[in-house]
Amino acid sequence: MRISVDSDKCQGHNRCYALAPELFDVDDLGYAKEVGDGTVPPGQEGQARLAAANCPELAITITEDA
């Protein structure tokens, strides 16, 4: 599973970072971004889904590995 944050949609609410700080980071302007290449470590899929579901702008995309 991978996550990605659409920087054009993100408004800096940082709910994703509050819910899953191991998966998301915040840049100098307060906008969220995925940690590393966005790969979600095993066992953290629930946090990724929770963060995506709580994003007011729907800026987080989850891609399931095939």
mmCIF file of the N, C-alpha and C atoms, coordinates in Angstrom:
data_MODEL
# 
_entry.id   MODEL 
# 
loop_
_atom_site.group_PDB 
_atom_site.id 
_atom_site.type_symbol 
_atom_site.label_atom_id 
_atom_site.label_alt_id 
_atom_site.label_comp_id 
_atom_site.label_asym_id 
_atom_site.label_entity_id 
_atom_site.label_seq_id 
_atom_site.pdbx_PDB_ins_code 
_atom_site.Cartn_x 
_atom_site.Cartn_y 
_atom_site.Cartn_z 
_atom_site.occupancy 
_atom_site.B_iso_or_equiv 
_atom_site.pdbx_formal_charge 
_atom_site.auth_seq_id 
_atom_site.auth_comp_id 
_atom_site.auth_asym_id 
_atom_site.auth_atom_id 
_atom_site.pdbx_PDB_model_num 
ATOM 1   N N  . MET A 1 1  ? 0.840   -1.171 0.000  1.00 0.00 ? 1  MET A N  1 
ATOM 2   C CA . MET A 1 1  ? 0.000   0.000  0.000  1.00 0.00 ? 1  MET A CA 1 
ATOM 3   C C  . MET A 1 1  ? 0.891   1.243  0.000  1.00 0.00 ? 1  MET A C  1 
ATOM 4   N N  . ARG A 1 2  ? 0.443   2.242  -0.746 1.00 0.00 ? 2  ARG A N  1 
ATOM 5   C CA . ARG A 1 2  ? 1.135   3.525  -0.782 1.00 0.00 ? 2  ARG A CA 1 
ATOM 6   C C  . ARG A 1 2  ? 0.121   4.646  -0.564 1.00 0.00 ? 2  ARG A C  1 
ATOM 7   N N  . ILE A 1 3  ? 0.619   5.727  0.010  1.00 0.00 ? 3  ILE A N  1 
ATOM 8   C CA . ILE A 1 3  ? -0.191  6.920  0.177  1.00 0.00 ? 3  ILE A CA 1 
ATOM 9   C C  . ILE A 1 3  ? 0.481   8.064  -0.566 1.00 0.00 ? 3  ILE A C  1 
ATOM 10  N N  . SER A 1 4  ? -0.322  9.007  -1.006 1.00 0.00 ? 4  SER A N  1 
ATOM 11  C CA . SER A 1 4  ? 0.227   10.224 -1.591 1.00 0.00 ? 4  SER A CA 1 
ATOM 12  C C  . SER A 1 4  ? -0.704  11.376 -1.240 1.00 0.00 ? 4  SER A C  1 
ATOM 13  N N  . VAL A 1 5  ? -0.102  12.547 -1.060 1.00 0.00 ? 5  VAL A N  1 
ATOM 14  C CA . VAL A 1 5  ? -0.863  13.753 -0.727 1.00 0.00 ? 5  VAL A CA 1 
ATOM 15  C C  . VAL A 1 5  ? -0.826  14.673 -1.941 1.00 0.00 ? 5  VAL A C  1 
ATOM 16  N N  . ASP A 1 6  ? -2.000  15.088 -2.387 1.00 0.00 ? 6  ASP A N  1 
ATOM 17  C CA . ASP A 1 6  ? -2.111  16.030 -3.500 1.00 0.00 ? 6  ASP A CA 1 
ATOM 18  C C  . ASP A 1 6  ? -1.875  17.431 -2.940 1.00 0.00 ? 6  ASP A C  1 
ATOM 19  N N  . SER A 1 7  ? -0.721  18.001 -3.235 1.00 0.00 ? 7  SER A N  1 
ATOM 20  C CA . SER A 1 7  ? -0.364  19.304 -2.673 1.00 0.00 ? 7  SER A CA 1 
ATOM 21  C C  . SER A 1 7  ? -1.272  20.430 -3.168 1.00 0.00 ? 7  SER A C  1 
ATOM 22  N N  . ASP A 1 8  ? -1.948  20.236 -4.296 1.00 0.00 ? 8  ASP A N  1 
ATOM 23  C CA . ASP A 1 8  ? -2.887  21.241 -4.782 1.00 0.00 ? 8  ASP A CA 1 
ATOM 24  C C  . ASP A 1 8  ? -4.179  21.268 -3.967 1.00 0.00 ? 8  ASP A C  1 
ATOM 25  N N  . LYS A 1 9  ? -4.525  20.143 -3.356 1.00 0.00 ? 9  LYS A N  1 
ATOM 26  C CA . LYS A 1 9  ? -5.746  20.052 -2.558 1.00 0.00 ? 9  LYS A CA 1 
ATOM 27  C C  . LYS A 1 9  ? -5.514  20.321 -1.074 1.00 0.00 ? 9  LYS A C  1 
ATOM 28  N N  . CYS A 1 10 ? -4.334  19.996 -0.572 1.00 0.00 ? 10 CYS A N  1 
ATOM 29  C CA . CYS A 1 10 ? -4.050  20.110 0.864  1.00 0.00 ? 10 CYS A CA 1 
ATOM 30  C C  . CYS A 1 10 ? -4.173  21.558 1.317  1.00 0.00 ? 10 CYS A C  1 
ATOM 31  N N  . GLN A 1 11 ? -4.916  21.771 2.413  1.00 0.00 ? 11 GLN A N  1 
ATOM 32  C CA . GLN A 1 11 ? -5.102  23.101 2.975  1.00 0.00 ? 11 GLN A CA 1 
ATOM 33  C C  . GLN A 1 11 ? -4.386  23.281 4.312  1.00 0.00 ? 11 GLN A C  1 
ATOM 34  N N  . GLY A 1 12 ? -3.651  22.255 4.739  1.00 0.00 ? 12 GLY A N  1 
ATOM 35  C CA . GLY A 1 12 ? -2.851  22.376 5.951  1.00 0.00 ? 12 GLY A CA 1 
ATOM 36  C C  . GLY A 1 12 ? -3.582  22.127 7.251  1.00 0.00 ? 12 GLY A C  1 
ATOM 37  N N  . HIS A 1 13 ? -4.686  21.383 7.219  1.00 0.00 ? 13 HIS A N  1 
ATOM 38  C CA . HIS A 1 13 ? -5.384  21.046 8.463  1.00 0.00 ? 13 HIS A CA 1 
ATOM 39  C C  . HIS A 1 13 ? -4.571  20.070 9.316  1.00 0.00 ? 13 HIS A C  1 
ATOM 40  N N  . ASN A 1 14 ? -3.779  19.252 8.663  1.00 0.00 ? 14 ASN A N  1 
ATOM 41  C CA . ASN A 1 14 ? -2.862  18.300 9.308  1.00 0.00 ? 14 ASN A CA 1 
ATOM 42  C C  . ASN A 1 14 ? -3.543  17.240 10.163 1.00 0.00 ? 14 ASN A C  1 
ATOM 43  N N  . ARG A 1 15 ? -4.760  16.904 9.832  1.00 0.00 ? 15 ARG A N  1 
ATOM 44  C CA . ARG A 1 15 ? -5.419  15.791 10.523 1.00 0.00 ? 15 ARG A CA 1 
ATOM 45  C C  . ARG A 1 15 ? -4.677  14.489 10.260 1.00 0.00 ? 15 ARG A C  1 
ATOM 46  N N  . CYS A 1 16 ? -4.148  14.349 9.053  1.00 0.00 ? 16 CYS A N  1 
ATOM 47  C CA . CYS A 1 16 ? -3.400  13.130 8.717  1.00 0.00 ? 16 CYS A CA 1 
ATOM 48  C C  . CYS A 1 16 ? -2.177  12.992 9.619  1.00 0.00 ? 16 CYS A C  1 
ATOM 49  N N  . TYR A 1 17 ? -1.466  14.077 9.804  1.00 0.00 ? 17 TYR A N  1 
ATOM 50  C CA . TYR A 1 17 ? -0.274  14.057 10.648 1.00 0.00 ? 17 TYR A CA 1 
ATOM 51  C C  . TYR A 1 17 ? -0.643  13.777 12.104 1.00 0.00 ? 17 TYR A C  1 
ATOM 52  N N  . ALA A 1 18 ? -1.753  14.336 12.557 1.00 0.00 ? 18 ALA A N  1 
ATOM 53  C CA . ALA A 1 18 ? -2.193  14.096 13.931 1.00 0.00 ? 18 ALA A CA 1 
ATOM 54  C C  . ALA A 1 18 ? -2.581  12.637 14.142 1.00 0.00 ? 18 ALA A C  1 
ATOM 55  N N  . LEU A 1 19 ? -3.162  12.009 13.129 1.00 0.00 ? 19 LEU A N  1 
ATOM 56  C CA . LEU A 1 19 ? -3.622  10.626 13.237 1.00 0.00 ? 19 LEU A CA 1 
ATOM 57  C C  . LEU A 1 19 ? -2.530  9.600  12.931 1.00 0.00 ? 19 LEU A C  1 
ATOM 58  N N  . ALA A 1 20 ? -1.586  9.968  12.073 1.00 0.00 ? 20 ALA A N  1 
ATOM 59  C CA . ALA A 1 20 ? -0.554  9.001  11.646 1.00 0.00 ? 20 ALA A CA 1 
ATOM 60  C C  . ALA A 1 20 ? 0.770   9.720  11.402 1.00 0.00 ? 20 ALA A C  1 
ATOM 61  N N  . PRO A 1 21 ? 1.412   10.223 12.464 1.00 0.00 ? 21 PRO A N  1 
ATOM 62  C CA . PRO A 1 21 ? 2.665   10.967 12.279 1.00 0.00 ? 21 PRO A CA 1 
ATOM 63  C C  . PRO A 1 21 ? 3.808   10.135 11.714 1.00 0.00 ? 21 PRO A C  1 
ATOM 64  N N  . GLU A 1 22 ? 3.699   8.815  11.783 1.00 0.00 ? 22 GLU A N  1 
ATOM 65  C CA . GLU A 1 22 ? 4.740   7.974  11.204 1.00 0.00 ? 22 GLU A CA 1 
ATOM 66  C C  . GLU A 1 22 ? 4.586   7.841  9.690  1.00 0.00 ? 22 GLU A C  1 
ATOM 67  N N  . LEU A 1 23 ? 3.432   8.267  9.155  1.00 0.00 ? 23 LEU A N  1 
ATOM 68  C CA . LEU A 1 23 ? 3.177   8.165  7.718  1.00 0.00 ? 23 LEU A CA 1 
ATOM 69  C C  . LEU A 1 23 ? 3.190   9.513  7.006  1.00 0.00 ? 23 LEU A C  1 
ATOM 70  N N  . PHE A 1 24 ? 2.977   10.592 7.768  1.00 0.00 ? 24 PHE A N  1 
ATOM 71  C CA . PHE A 1 24 ? 2.869   11.926 7.180  1.00 0.00 ? 24 PHE A CA 1 
ATOM 72  C C  . PHE A 1 24 ? 3.821   12.884 7.889  1.00 0.00 ? 24 PHE A C  1 
ATOM 73  N N  . ASP A 1 25 ? 4.262   13.882 7.147  1.00 0.00 ? 25 ASP A N  1 
ATOM 74  C CA . ASP A 1 25 ? 5.101   14.938 7.689  1.00 0.00 ? 25 ASP A CA 1 
ATOM 75  C C  . ASP A 1 25 ? 4.469   16.257 7.262  1.00 0.00 ? 25 ASP A C  1 
ATOM 76  N N  . VAL A 1 26 ? 4.987   17.349 7.811  1.00 0.00 ? 26 VAL A N  1 
ATOM 77  C CA . VAL A 1 26 ? 4.483   18.679 7.482  1.00 0.00 ? 26 VAL A CA 1 
ATOM 78  C C  . VAL A 1 26 ? 5.650   19.516 6.994  1.00 0.00 ? 26 VAL A C  1 
ATOM 79  N N  . ASP A 1 27 ? 5.437   20.232 5.894  1.00 0.00 ? 27 ASP A N  1 
ATOM 80  C CA . ASP A 1 27 ? 6.523   21.064 5.361  1.00 0.00 ? 27 ASP A CA 1 
ATOM 81  C C  . ASP A 1 27 ? 6.611   22.395 6.112  1.00 0.00 ? 27 ASP A C  1 
ATOM 82  N N  . ASP A 1 28 ? 7.510   23.262 5.707  1.00 0.00 ? 28 ASP A N  1 
ATOM 83  C CA . ASP A 1 28 ? 7.743   24.532 6.397  1.00 0.00 ? 28 ASP A CA 1 
ATOM 84  C C  . ASP A 1 28 ? 6.539   25.471 6.363  1.00 0.00 ? 28 ASP A C  1 
ATOM 85  N N  . LEU A 1 29 ? 5.642   25.262 5.409  1.00 0.00 ? 29 LEU A N  1 
ATOM 86  C CA . LEU A 1 29 ? 4.455   26.100 5.299  1.00 0.00 ? 29 LEU A CA 1 
ATOM 87  C C  . LEU A 1 29 ? 3.235   25.482 5.977  1.00 0.00 ? 29 LEU A C  1 
ATOM 88  N N  . GLY A 1 30 ? 3.413   24.285 6.548  1.00 0.00 ? 30 GLY A N  1 
ATOM 89  C CA . GLY A 1 30 ? 2.324   23.637 7.268  1.00 0.00 ? 30 GLY A CA 1 
ATOM 90  C C  . GLY A 1 30 ? 1.470   22.693 6.451  1.00 0.00 ? 30 GLY A C  1 
ATOM 91  N N  . TYR A 1 31 ? 1.910   22.378 5.239  1.00 0.00 ? 31 TYR A N  1 
ATOM 92  C CA . TYR A 1 31 ? 1.158   21.454 4.395  1.00 0.00 ? 31 TYR A CA 1 
ATOM 93  C C  . TYR A 1 31 ? 1.696   20.037 4.562  1.00 0.00 ? 31 TYR A C  1 
ATOM 94  N N  . ALA A 1 32 ? 0.799   19.079 4.481  1.00 0.00 ? 32 ALA A N  1 
ATOM 95  C CA . ALA A 1 32 ? 1.175   17.687 4.690  1.00 0.00 ? 32 ALA A CA 1 
ATOM 96  C C  . ALA A 1 32 ? 1.843   17.098 3.455  1.00 0.00 ? 32 ALA A C  1 
ATOM 97  N N  . LYS A 1 33 ? 2.667   16.093 3.714  1.00 0.00 ? 33 LYS A N  1 
ATOM 98  C CA . LYS A 1 33 ? 3.287   15.306 2.648  1.00 0.00 ? 33 LYS A CA 1 
ATOM 99  C C  . LYS A 1 33 ? 3.526   13.915 3.207  1.00 0.00 ? 33 LYS A C  1 
ATOM 100 N N  . GLU A 1 34 ? 3.613   12.949 2.323  1.00 0.00 ? 34 GLU A N  1 
ATOM 101 C CA . GLU A 1 34 ? 3.869   11.584 2.754  1.00 0.00 ? 34 GLU A CA 1 
ATOM 102 C C  . GLU A 1 34 ? 5.322   11.436 3.163  1.00 0.00 ? 34 GLU A C  1 
ATOM 103 N N  . VAL A 1 35 ? 5.580   10.555 4.097  1.00 0.00 ? 35 VAL A N  1 
ATOM 104 C CA . VAL A 1 35 ? 6.948   10.266 4.529  1.00 0.00 ? 35 VAL A CA 1 
ATOM 105 C C  . VAL A 1 35 ? 7.597   9.365  3.487  1.00 0.00 ? 35 VAL A C  1 
ATOM 106 N N  . GLY A 1 36 ? 8.817   9.696  3.109  1.00 0.00 ? 36 GLY A N  1 
ATOM 107 C CA . GLY A 1 36 ? 9.555   8.880  2.139  1.00 0.00 ? 36 GLY A CA 1 
ATOM 108 C C  . GLY A 1 36 ? 8.840   8.804  0.810  1.00 0.00 ? 36 GLY A C  1 
ATOM 109 N N  . ASP A 1 37 ? 8.756   7.587  0.281  1.00 0.00 ? 37 ASP A N  1 
ATOM 110 C CA . ASP A 1 37 ? 8.090   7.396  -1.010 1.00 0.00 ? 37 ASP A CA 1 
ATOM 111 C C  . ASP A 1 37 ? 6.611   7.056  -0.860 1.00 0.00 ? 37 ASP A C  1 
ATOM 112 N N  . GLY A 1 38 ? 6.088   7.136  0.372  1.00 0.00 ? 38 GLY A N  1 
ATOM 113 C CA . GLY A 1 38 ? 4.678   6.888  0.612  1.00 0.00 ? 38 GLY A CA 1 
ATOM 114 C C  . GLY A 1 38 ? 4.327   5.442  0.898  1.00 0.00 ? 38 GLY A C  1 
ATOM 115 N N  . THR A 1 39 ? 5.329   4.576  0.964  1.00 0.00 ? 39 THR A N  1 
ATOM 116 C CA . THR A 1 39 ? 5.058   3.173  1.276  1.00 0.00 ? 39 THR A CA 1 
ATOM 117 C C  . THR A 1 39 ? 4.579   3.052  2.714  1.00 0.00 ? 39 THR A C  1 
ATOM 118 N N  . VAL A 1 40 ? 3.462   2.366  2.901  1.00 0.00 ? 40 VAL A N  1 
ATOM 119 C CA . VAL A 1 40 ? 2.896   2.155  4.229  1.00 0.00 ? 40 VAL A CA 1 
ATOM 120 C C  . VAL A 1 40 ? 3.451   0.841  4.783  1.00 0.00 ? 40 VAL A C  1 
ATOM 121 N N  . PRO A 1 41 ? 4.159   0.902  5.910  1.00 0.00 ? 41 PRO A N  1 
ATOM 122 C CA . PRO A 1 41 ? 4.707   -0.328 6.494  1.00 0.00 ? 41 PRO A CA 1 
ATOM 123 C C  . PRO A 1 41 ? 3.602   -1.288 6.925  1.00 0.00 ? 41 PRO A C  1 
ATOM 124 N N  . PRO A 1 42 ? 3.881   -2.578 6.916  1.00 0.00 ? 42 PRO A N  1 
ATOM 125 C CA . PRO A 1 42 ? 2.889   -3.557 7.378  1.00 0.00 ? 42 PRO A CA 1 
ATOM 126 C C  . PRO A 1 42 ? 2.411   -3.214 8.786  1.00 0.00 ? 42 PRO A C  1 
ATOM 127 N N  . GLY A 1 43 ? 1.116   -3.324 8.975  1.00 0.00 ? 43 GLY A N  1 
ATOM 128 C CA . GLY A 1 43 ? 0.515   -3.048 10.267 1.00 0.00 ? 43 GLY A CA 1 
ATOM 129 C C  . GLY A 1 43 ? 0.034   -1.616 10.432 1.00 0.00 ? 43 GLY A C  1 
ATOM 130 N N  . GLN A 1 44 ? 0.352   -0.732 9.475  1.00 0.00 ? 44 GLN A N  1 
ATOM 131 C CA . GLN A 1 44 ? -0.073  0.659  9.580  1.00 0.00 ? 44 GLN A CA 1 
ATOM 132 C C  . GLN A 1 44 ? -1.118  1.035  8.527  1.00 0.00 ? 44 GLN A C  1 
ATOM 133 N N  . GLU A 1 45 ? -1.662  0.034  7.889  1.00 0.00 ? 45 GLU A N  1 
ATOM 134 C CA . GLU A 1 45 ? -2.683  0.286  6.866  1.00 0.00 ? 45 GLU A CA 1 
ATOM 135 C C  . GLU A 1 45 ? -3.923  0.969  7.448  1.00 0.00 ? 45 GLU A C  1 
ATOM 136 N N  . GLY A 1 46 ? -4.286  0.581  8.654  1.00 0.00 ? 46 GLY A N  1 
ATOM 137 C CA . GLY A 1 46 ? -5.458  1.183  9.304  1.00 0.00 ? 46 GLY A CA 1 
ATOM 138 C C  . GLY A 1 46 ? -5.273  2.668  9.550  1.00 0.00 ? 46 GLY A C  1 
ATOM 139 N N  . GLN A 1 47 ? -4.070  3.058  9.980  1.00 0.00 ? 47 GLN A N  1 
ATOM 140 C CA . GLN A 1 47 ? -3.791  4.475  10.205 1.00 0.00 ? 47 GLN A CA 1 
ATOM 141 C C  . GLN A 1 47 ? -3.845  5.253  8.890  1.00 0.00 ? 47 GLN A C  1 
ATOM 142 N N  . ALA A 1 48 ? -3.349  4.651  7.820  1.00 0.00 ? 48 ALA A N  1 
ATOM 143 C CA . ALA A 1 48 ? -3.386  5.305  6.511  1.00 0.00 ? 48 ALA A CA 1 
ATOM 144 C C  . ALA A 1 48 ? -4.826  5.530  6.068  1.00 0.00 ? 48 ALA A C  1 
ATOM 145 N N  . ARG A 1 49 ? -5.659  4.526  6.223  1.00 0.00 ? 49 ARG A N  1 
ATOM 146 C CA . ARG A 1 49 ? -7.067  4.656  5.827  1.00 0.00 ? 49 ARG A CA 1 
ATOM 147 C C  . ARG A 1 49 ? -7.793  5.677  6.702  1.00 0.00 ? 49 ARG A C  1 
ATOM 148 N N  . LEU A 1 50 ? -7.502  5.673  7.994  1.00 0.00 ? 50 LEU A N  1 
ATOM 149 C CA . LEU A 1 50 ? -8.123  6.627  8.920  1.00 0.00 ? 50 LEU A CA 1 
ATOM 150 C C  . LEU A 1 50 ? -7.727  8.056  8.546  1.00 0.00 ? 50 LEU A C  1 
ATOM 151 N N  . ALA A 1 51 ? -6.458  8.270  8.255  1.00 0.00 ? 51 ALA A N  1 
ATOM 152 C CA . ALA A 1 51 ? -5.990  9.598  7.862  1.00 0.00 ? 51 ALA A CA 1 
ATOM 153 C C  . ALA A 1 51 ? -6.673  10.054 6.578  1.00 0.00 ? 51 ALA A C  1 
ATOM 154 N N  . ALA A 1 52 ? -6.764  9.173  5.589  1.00 0.00 ? 52 ALA A N  1 
ATOM 155 C CA . ALA A 1 52 ? -7.405  9.525  4.323  1.00 0.00 ? 52 ALA A CA 1 
ATOM 156 C C  . ALA A 1 52 ? -8.883  9.854  4.533  1.00 0.00 ? 52 ALA A C  1 
ATOM 157 N N  . ALA A 1 53 ? -9.552  9.085  5.377  1.00 0.00 ? 53 ALA A N  1 
ATOM 158 C CA . ALA A 1 53 ? -10.973 9.311  5.629  1.00 0.00 ? 53 ALA A CA 1 
ATOM 159 C C  . ALA A 1 53 ? -11.232 10.616 6.372  1.00 0.00 ? 53 ALA A C  1 
ATOM 160 N N  . ASN A 1 54 ? -10.255 11.113 7.107  1.00 0.00 ? 54 ASN A N  1 
ATOM 161 C CA . ASN A 1 54 ? -10.425 12.325 7.891  1.00 0.00 ? 54 ASN A CA 1 
ATOM 162 C C  . ASN A 1 54 ? -9.871  13.578 7.222  1.00 0.00 ? 54 ASN A C  1 
ATOM 163 N N  . CYS A 1 55 ? -9.402  13.463 5.998  1.00 0.00 ? 55 CYS A N  1 
ATOM 164 C CA . CYS A 1 55 ? -8.896  14.634 5.281  1.00 0.00 ? 55 CYS A CA 1 
ATOM 165 C C  . CYS A 1 55 ? -10.078 15.424 4.716  1.00 0.00 ? 55 CYS A C  1 
ATOM 166 N N  . PRO A 1 56 ? -10.282 16.670 5.184  1.00 0.00 ? 56 PRO A N  1 
ATOM 167 C CA . PRO A 1 56 ? -11.434 17.447 4.706  1.00 0.00 ? 56 PRO A CA 1 
ATOM 168 C C  . PRO A 1 56 ? -11.410 17.719 3.202  1.00 0.00 ? 56 PRO A C  1 
ATOM 169 N N  . GLU A 1 57 ? -10.228 17.790 2.605  1.00 0.00 ? 57 GLU A N  1 
ATOM 170 C CA . GLU A 1 57 ? -10.115 18.093 1.182  1.00 0.00 ? 57 GLU A CA 1 
ATOM 171 C C  . GLU A 1 57 ? -9.993  16.853 0.314  1.00 0.00 ? 57 GLU A C  1 
ATOM 172 N N  . LEU A 1 58 ? -9.977  15.679 0.938  1.00 0.00 ? 58 LEU A N  1 
ATOM 173 C CA . LEU A 1 58 ? -9.792  14.416 0.208  1.00 0.00 ? 58 LEU A CA 1 
ATOM 174 C C  . LEU A 1 58 ? -8.497  14.463 -0.603 1.00 0.00 ? 58 LEU A C  1 
ATOM 175 N N  . ALA A 1 59 ? -7.434  14.982 0.022  1.00 0.00 ? 59 ALA A N  1 
ATOM 176 C CA . ALA A 1 59 ? -6.156  15.156 -0.655 1.00 0.00 ? 59 ALA A CA 1 
ATOM 177 C C  . ALA A 1 59 ? -5.269  13.923 -0.603 1.00 0.00 ? 59 ALA A C  1 
ATOM 178 N N  . ILE A 1 60 ? -5.681  12.906 0.139  1.00 0.00 ? 60 ILE A N  1 
ATOM 179 C CA . ILE A 1 60 ? -4.856  11.712 0.302  1.00 0.00 ? 60 ILE A CA 1 
ATOM 180 C C  . ILE A 1 60 ? -5.379  10.588 -0.581 1.00 0.00 ? 60 ILE A C  1 
ATOM 181 N N  . THR A 1 61 ? -4.489  10.029 -1.371 1.00 0.00 ? 61 THR A N  1 
ATOM 182 C CA . THR A 1 61 ? -4.828  8.893  -2.230 1.00 0.00 ? 61 THR A CA 1 
ATOM 183 C C  . THR A 1 61 ? -4.111  7.660  -1.692 1.00 0.00 ? 61 THR A C  1 
ATOM 184 N N  . ILE A 1 62 ? -4.844  6.559  -1.635 1.00 0.00 ? 62 ILE A N  1 
ATOM 185 C CA . ILE A 1 62 ? -4.271  5.276  -1.235 1.00 0.00 ? 62 ILE A CA 1 
ATOM 186 C C  . ILE A 1 62 ? -4.255  4.371  -2.455 1.00 0.00 ? 62 ILE A C  1 
ATOM 187 N N  . THR A 1 63 ? -3.100  3.789  -2.716 1.00 0.00 ? 63 THR A N  1 
ATOM 188 C CA . THR A 1 63 ? -2.949  2.842  -3.803 1.00 0.00 ? 63 THR A CA 1 
ATOM 189 C C  . THR A 1 63 ? -2.605  1.488  -3.200 1.00 0.00 ? 63 THR A C  1 
ATOM 190 N N  . GLU A 1 64 ? -3.438  0.514  -3.458 1.00 0.00 ? 64 GLU A N  1 
ATOM 191 C CA . GLU A 1 64 ? -3.216  -0.836 -2.960 1.00 0.00 ? 64 GLU A CA 1 
ATOM 192 C C  . GLU A 1 64 ? -2.225  -1.554 -3.860 1.00 0.00 ? 64 GLU A C  1 
ATOM 193 N N  . ASP A 1 65 ? -1.288  -2.270 -3.255 1.00 0.00 ? 65 ASP A N  1 
ATOM 194 C CA . ASP A 1 65 ? -0.340  -3.069 -4.030 1.00 0.00 ? 65 ASP A CA 1 
ATOM 195 C C  . ASP A 1 65 ? -1.075  -4.229 -4.688 1.00 0.00 ? 65 ASP A C  1 
ATOM 196 N N  . ALA A 1 66 ? -0.659  -4.563 -5.858 1.00 0.00 ? 66 ALA A N  1 
ATOM 197 C CA . ALA A 1 66 ? -1.312  -5.650 -6.598 1.00 0.00 ? 66 ALA A CA 1 
ATOM 198 C C  . ALA A 1 66 ? -0.858  -6.997 -6.108 1.00 0.00 ? 66 ALA A C  1 
# 
